[in-house]
C-alpha cells in the first residue's frame, strides 16, 4: 500500500483493509512510537471537523510526526480565490502526506490526481468517508469478534450520510444482512444499494426503528445532517424522527453494540451512554489507532 492514496473504500481490497485493522490492533497496544519523526503530514479541512481532524493529528503526534495545515479554509489562501489544484500542489511540496476534507463530492479524487504525495480522503461532501469506515470495521470486529454474517442496522440519514455509504460498501465483503431505517426522503441511494445487490446480499427497509432493534448485532445511529438540506422545512420535518433511549433497549441480542460516527445531536439520549451497549466513544478513540496504521502503511513504514 506504499504511496497509495485512499479516496474511496473501494480503493483498498478486502485483504488490504484487514491488514490495516490488524496493524491498528498493534498500535492500540503501543500507540506512542517515533516512527514518523522525519515526516510531515498536512491536514487540510475545508469543512468543520472535531473527531476526524483531531484523531488524525493525535495519530501523527503520538508517532512523532509534524503537522501542518488548517482547520478553517477562511484562514487560507482559498479565501483569496486560490483554486483547489493550486492549494494541493503547493501543500504537496511541503508534506509527505495530505489528509483532506472538502464539502464538494469528487474533490478528493481530483486532489489526489494533482497531488505529488499520497492523499487520504477525510470526507468529500455526501460521497465517502473511508477512514471512518476502517475505524467502524475495526470497532465492529472488536465488539463482535469477527466481521462475518452479522445483522447491521443503519438508522437516520442514509441519503446524505457518507459514513453510511462507505461502510455499507465495505460490509458487502462479509455476508452482512442490512437493515435500513430512514424516512422515505432519506433512503439509501440506489447506487449504494447496487453494491448489496451485486453481492447477492439481503437488505430490508423500514421507517420505524423499533422494528429492527431486537434483530441486530450492530445498531449504527446517524445524525440528520442539517447542512446537507437545501430545504429547511424538509429538515425540520425529519430531524427528530429517530431518537434512541434506554427504554428501547429491551429484548435485544446480548451482543448488541450501538455505534455512531459522531457528532451526536439528540438522536441518542444521554441515558444510553452508560449502558453496556453504548460503544460510540470507544469507536471514536479507535480512530487514532486505525489512522496510525493507515498513515504508516501509506508511507511504507509498516
N, C-alpha and C positions, 0 to 999 in steps of 0.2 A: 504493500500500500504506500510505499515511499513516494512522495511527490504527488499523490493522487487526491485531488480536491473532492470534497463531499458536498454536493449540491442537492441531490435527491437521494432518498434512502435506497433507491434502485441502483445508485452508482456503486454500491458495495454489495457483493454477493452474500448469500446466507452464511457462507464459511467465513468471509471477512468480518461480517457483523459479530459472529460468535467469537472470533479472535479478539475483537475489541472488548467484548463482555468478559472474556477470560482474563485479559490484561487489566481491565478495570478492577476485577476481584483482587489482583495483586496490589494495585495501588490503594485499595481500601485498607489492606493490611499495613501498608507503608506509604502514606501519601506525601511525605516530606523527603525529597531527594534533590540532588543538584544536577539533574540530567539536562536542564535547559539553560545552564549557566551562560553559554555563549550565544543564546538565541534571543531574537526579538519577535514578539507576536503583536500584531496590530489588531485592535478591536474597534471596528467602525460601526457604530449603532446610529442609524438614521431614524430609528423609531425607538420609543421608550422600552426599557427592559430593566428588570431587577435581577431575577434569578439567573437568567441565561448569561448576561454580561458579567455579573459578579462571580458566578461559578467558573466561567472561563478565566477570569482574572485571578481567582483564587487558585485554580488549577496550575496556571503558569507561575504564579508567585511561590507556591509550595514546591515547585520543581526548580526554583532558582532562576527563572527566566525574566526578561524585561518586557514591559507592556507599554505600548504607545497607542494613541487613537483618540476617539471622542465618544461621548455618550449622548451628545446632542448635536445634530448637524448644524444648528444655528451658530455653533461656536467654531465651525469650519469654513473653508472657502466655498462650500456648497451654497452658503447664504449669499455669496457674491456672484453666483451663477455658474460655478465650475461644474463641468459635466461629470457624470459617474465615471466615464472612461478615464478622464484626466486624473481624478482623485485616486482611482485604483492603481493606475500606472505609477503615479508619484509615490503612493504609500508602499507599493511593492518594491520600490527602490530602497526603502528604509527598513524593511522587515523580512523575516524568513517565512512568515505565515500570516494570512489575513483571516479574521473572523468578521463576518458582516451580517447585519440585519438591515433590511430595507423594506419599506411598505409596498414596493412595486413587484408584482408577480413576474418572475423571469429575470429579475435584476441580478440575482446571484449567479445564474448560469452565464449571463452576459459578462459579469465582472470576472468570473473565472477564466473566460476566454481572452480577456485583455491583460490579466494579471501575470506578472513574471514569477510569482510564487504561488504555492497552493492556496486555495481559498475554502473556507468552511462556511456553509450557509447557516446562519443563526436565525433564519426565518425570513421568507420573502412573501409579504402580503398574506393572502389566504391560501397560498400554494403549499409549501412544505416547511418542515422544521426537523430535519433529520437527526440532529444531535439530541433533541428531546426524545425522539423515537428510540435511539440507542439507550438512553437512560431509563426510558419506560420499559424496554425489553429487559434490561438489567434488573429493574425492580420487580417485574413480574416473575422472572426466574428466581430471584432472591426470595420471594414470598411463597412461590408455588413449588419450587424445587425443579421445575422444568418449564418449557415453553409450549409443549405439545398438547393437543387435544383439550384445550381449555375453552370455557364459555366466557366470553368477554362482552360486557355491555358498555356502549358509549352513549352518554346522556348529554343533551343540550344542543349546542351549536355545532351540528355536523356539516353544515354547508360551508361556513367560513373557517372552521377550526382546522388550521394547518397541522396541529399536533395530531388530530384525529386522522386526517388524510394519510400522513406518513406512517402512523402506527398501524392502521388497517392494512396498508400495503405490505408492511413488514410481517405482520402476523399471518398473512396468507401463506407464508412458508411453513407454518406449524399446525396445519389442520385445525384451525380455530373455528368455532361457531360464533357468529357475530349477532349481537342483539342491539339494534339501533333505535334509540329513543330520542325523538325530537318532535317539535311542531312541524306540520306539513311544509311550512315555508323554509325550514332549516334542515331538510333531509340531506343525507349524504349524497354528494354529486354522483351522477350516473357514471362518470369517468372513473371514480374510485370504486364504485360497486362492480365495475367490469373486472377489476383485479380479483375480486371474490369469485365472480362467475367463471373467470378463466381458469381458476384453480379447482373448480367444481366443489366449492365450499358452500356452506349454508348460512344464510342470514335471515333475520326476522326484523320487521319494522314495527314500532309501537309509538303511541303518543302518551301512554301512561307509564311512568317509571315503576310504579308498584307492581306491574305485571312481570318485571324481569328480575327484581332484587333477589327473590328466593332461588333463582335458576343459575346464577352466575358465580364464577370464581373471582373475576375482577370487575369492579364497578368503576368505570372511568368517567368521572364527572368533568364537565367543562363549563366555562363562563359564557353567557350570551354576550357577544362582543359588540358593545355599542358603537365602537369606532368603525366597524365593518358595514354598518347600516347607512344607506343613503336616505332612508325614510325613517324619521324619528318616531312617527306614530306606529310603524311596524315594530320597532324596538320596544316601545312602551307596552305593546300588546303581549309580547312573548317573554319579557325579561324575568318575570317571576314564576314561570310555569313549572320549573323543576327546582325544588328546594328539599334537600335530603336532611332529615333529622333523625335523632337517635331512636325514636319510637318506630321508625320504619324498618329498623334492623331486627326484625323478628322472623323466625322460620328460615333463616339464611343458612347457607352452607358454612360449615365450621372453618373452612379455609378462605372465606371471602375477604378480600382486601379492597379498600377504597383508594383510588388514585385520582390525582388532579394535577394538570400541568401548571397551575397557578398563573396569575394571581386569582385568589378566590374573592368573590364579592359577597353574595348571600346564598349561593347555590348549595353550600354545605354549612349547616348550622354549627355553631361552635360546640354544641353539646356532643357532636360526633368526635371531636378531637381526641378525647380521652378513651375512646372505645378501642378494643383490640383490632378492629377492622381498619381504623384510620392509618394510612401509611404515606400520606402525601408530603409530610415534612421530611421523612427519610428519603422519599423519592427525590426531593429537591437536593438533598445532600449527595445522593448518588451521582448527581450531575457533575460534581467535581471529579470523582474517580473516572467516570466514563470519558470526560473531556480530557483528562490527563492521558488516558490510554489512546484516545484518538489523535491528540497532538503529537505524542511520541511516535505513533505509528506512521503518521504522515511525514514527519521529519526523519524517519528511518532510524530512530534511536532505540526502538524496542521491536 
